[in-house]
Amino acid sequence: ITRKSQQEPSSRYERGGYHPVSVGEIYNSHYTVVRQLGWGVYSTVWLVQDARDGTLASMKVLVGDLTDDRTGIDELGMLKTVHSRNPLSSGYPHICHLLDNFVHHGPNGDHRCLILEAMPFNMLEIHNAFRSASDAMPLFVIQRVAQQVLLALQYIHEECGLVHT
């Protein structure tokens, strides 16, 4: 499966902005960058391999301005809450969990790096995998995905006291 996406704006590679990440670089002494997965206004996301056990994970590198910012959303705190609240809940397995975090010192400032479970596919890729003559995903796939998303949302709302927006 090929992932096509626009590149993040190069103008954001500035003090307080994105951190320049390159394939093959090693972070926190054991996460080797494999390839970029995506980007957003506040971060870039990379597929990394953990040298300790060979597992794949995603590394979300926050912009420098968010690393020590206490005025905005505490993403790290929320991820810790979601990971530790109730592992026995039916929604818990449907959450992307925090595995590790650290601060990386780079040319554009300090950057919080969040290591999360790697998700194998996004919804567009699932849709394309099941593409048929009707150009629609089979109902059983839609129902299963909807059930898992609702269980995850119920977990973060009822068990963790968080609201996904």
N, C-alpha and C positions, 0 to 999 in steps of 0.2 A: 504494500500500500504506500503510495506516495503522498506526502503532505505538501501542499502548495500554500504558501502564505506570503504576504507582503513583508518586507523587512521593516523593522522598527526605524523611526526617524533618526538619522545620524546626528541631527542637531541636539538630541537628548544625551549624547555621550559627552557630558560636561560635568563640572563639579556639582555634586548633589544629584546627578542624573544616573543614567545607566552605567554599569560597570562593563568594560570590554572583556568578554569571555571568548576563548578560542578552543576549538576542538583539540583534544590531547592534553589540555592543562589539567593540573591536579589541584583540588581544593581540599582544605582541611586535612592534608596529608594522605587521603585515601579515596577521594571521589574524582574519577577521571571523566572529563567531559567527552561525550560521544557525539552529540549533535544538538542543534537547537530544536525545541519543540514549539515555541511560540513566544509571544510578548504581549504586554499590555501597557497601559499608561504608567503603571508603577513598578513594573518588573519585566525581566526576561526569564524564560523558563528553558531549562536544558536537561537532556537525558544524560545521566551520569552512571558510571559503573563503580561499585564499591570494591576496592582492591582487597578488602578483608575477606569477602565471601563470594565475590563475583556477581552479586545481585544488581539489577538495574533499579534506578530511582529517578525521580525528577528533582532538579535543583532550581528553586525559584530564587532569583537574585533581585532583591528589592533595590529601588533607586536609593542613592545615598541620603537624600533628604528624609527618607522614612526610617532609617536605621535607629536614630535616637529621638524621633519625633513622638512626643507624648500627647499631642493635640488631636491626632487622628485615630484611626481604627487600630486596635491592638491585635493584629493578625496572629502573631505568635501566641499570645495569651488565649485566643479563641481556639487555635489548633490544639493547644495543650489541654484545654477543657474538653474538647470533643474527643480527644484520644483517651482521656483518663476517666471520664464520667461513669459510663456503664457498659462495659464490654459484653454483658449478657443481653443487652437490648437487641431486638430483631433488626433495628436500623443500623447498628454499629458496623457490621461487615460492609455496608454500602457507602461508607464514608472514606474519603481519601485521607489517610492518617499521616501525621507528622512522625518522621523517623529520627530526625536530628536537626540541629540548627547551630549556626556559628556566625561570627562576624568576620568578613574578609576585608582586609585593608588594601585598597586599590588607588589608582591615580585620580579617581573622581570622588574619593572619600571612602568612608566605611560603609559596607553593604551587608545587611542581614541576609543570610542564605538559609532558606528553609528546604530541608530534604524531606520529600514526600514520597509516598508509594507511587510508582509509575503506573499510569492507566494505559492499557494496551490500545484502546481505540477511542475516538470521539464519535459523536452521533452521526456526523456526515459519513464517516468511514463505515459505520454499521449500516447506514442507509444504502451506501454504494455496494456493500457486500451482498445485500439481499435484493438488489435492484431487479425488478421483473418488468414484464411488458407493460404492466399497469403503472410503473414508475412509483410504486408505493411499497413501504416495508410491510411484511406480513403482520397481520393483526396480533399473533402470538408474541412477536418481538416487541411491538409497541406496548402491549399489556405488561410484559415482563419488565421492560425498561421503566414504564410508568410506576409499577409497583415498587421497584427498587428505589426510585427517586423519592416517592412518597414516604417510604420507610425511613430513608435518610433524613428527609425534612422533618418528619415526626420526631426522630431521635434528637436532632439539633435543637428543635423547639421545646419539646416536652422534657427531655432529659438534661439538656445543657443550658436551657434558658436563652438561646440565641435565635435570631431571626435572619434567614437568608434573604438578601435583597437583590 
